Amino acid sequence: MVALHKDPAFSARHKLRRALIHRSLSTLARFGERKIKLGEIESGLAIQRDIPYGPAPEQLLDVVRPRESSAPRPVMLYIHGGAFTTCSRQTHRAVAALYASRAGYVVFNIDYRLAPRHRYPAAIEDACLAYRWVADRCAQYGGDPQRIVIAGESAGGNLALGVACAASYVRHEAYASAVYEHPVRPVAVMPLMPVLQLSDPLARRQSRKLPDWAIRILEIMAMNYIGERQPHATDALLFADPIRLLEATTPAKPFPQVFTGVGTADLCEEDAKRLHAAARRWGIASELHQYQGEPHAFQAMWWRPLTQQFWDDSTAFLGRL
C-alpha cells in the first residue's frame, strides 16, 4: 500500500489545503494588524529585518525593540506557529511588536525551515541554533543575555519547549547538547496553546474525546513533520514530543519558569495541562492560564475580550521576570 504522503492525489489535496490555511492565517494576521494599528506601534520601535542566524536561506530573524533604552533589556526569542508547514516571522510581526512595546523586551522573531520539505528535526535544529545565536549576540542589540525568554505558539510552542528541554537535559543530539553546554541559560519558556506531542495522535482519544476532525489535523501535522515514523513514540522523536521528555525524568539543570495559556475549546488544551502538571511535579515554577470557550490561535483575534486578557496575563508574567 502506498503511504499517504507519497500518494500523488493526497499530495495535491494537501498542497491545496496548506495554501488555503496559509492564506487564511495571513488574512487573519493582516486584519489583526489593522485592528491594533500595527503601523503606529512599530513607529515607536527600532526594527532590523532579515538578519541571518545560520547558513540556510530560511534561517533569518528580525530584531524588534523599544527605541528608547538606557539599560540592557530582557530578551525574547519568538518562534511562530503554523503546524510546522506554514506562517513566518512576517505573519507574526504584530506578536513581536506587542511584546516589544507592551513588555519592553528585545524580541528576536525567527523563521525556520518548514515541513514537509524539511522534516524533523530541521525545525528544532533551527530553533536551537537561533537560541545560541541570540544568547551570543543579544547584547549587541541592547538585550540582557541573563534574561532570555523562549516563546512560541502552537507548533512554535512545541519548539520553544524543545529548546528549554535542550538547555536542561543531557541528550545525544548535537543540536541539543550544544544548547545544554552553552553558558547562557533561559530564565523562562512560554509555550502558548502548544502542540507538544506529534507522535501517536490516536493516543489523545484516551485522555480527551477529541472529534475526528481534530485527530485528523494532528495526524496530518505529524505526517508532514515526522513522516512515516509518526505512530511510534520512540526516543528518536523526543524533540518532536518534548512533553514526554519533561514528564519522564527530572531535568539535569534547573528548568526555566513556565507560562502557558490555552483556550478550553482548543485541541491543544490537554498539552498545556500536561506541561503544567509535569513542571509542578519537578518543582518548576509554572503558570497555566485557561480561557473559557476560546479556540486555537485566539491570541490573534484582537476583537475578542479574552484575547485582551491573554495579552494582559502574558505581559504581566514577563514583567514579573
Number of C-alpha atoms within 10 A of each C-alpha: 4 7 10 14 17 9 11 11 10 13 13 12 11 15 11 12 12 16 14 12 17 18 14 12 18 18 13 15 22 16 15 17 20 13 12 14 12 17 12 10 16 21 12 15 19 16 16 13 14 14 13 17 20 15 8 11 11 17 19 22 27 21 23 26 28 23 15 10 11 7 9 18 25 24 30 31 27 31 29 30 26 20 23 25 22 20 20 22 23 18 20 21 19 23 23 27 29 20 22 29 20 16 19 22 30 31 34 29 27 28 26 26 25 21 22 18 11 16 19 21 18 15 23 25 20 24 26 24 21 27 29 21 14 24 24 14 14 23 17 10 19 19 24 19 21 17 19 28 27 29 28 26 27 24 26 29 27 31 34 32 30 29 30 30 27 25 29 24 21 16 15 10 13 10 19 24 17 16 24 23 13 13 12 18 24 25 19 24 27 30 30 31 33 31 28 28 23 26 25 16 21 14 11 16 12 8 8 11 11 14 10 11 9 14 18 13 14 23 20 19 24 27 22 23 27 21 20 13 15 21 17 13 17 11 11 13 20 19 27 28 23 24 23 19 20 25 16 9 12 17 18 12 13 16 24 24 18 25 23 25 24 32 25 18 14 22 23 22 21 19 23 26 17 16 26 20 17 21 22 14 13 15 12 17 14 19 19 15 20 20 18 12 11 18 18 19 19 18 23 20 18 19 13 12 9 19 19 14 14 19 19 13 16 19 19 13 16 20 13 6 13
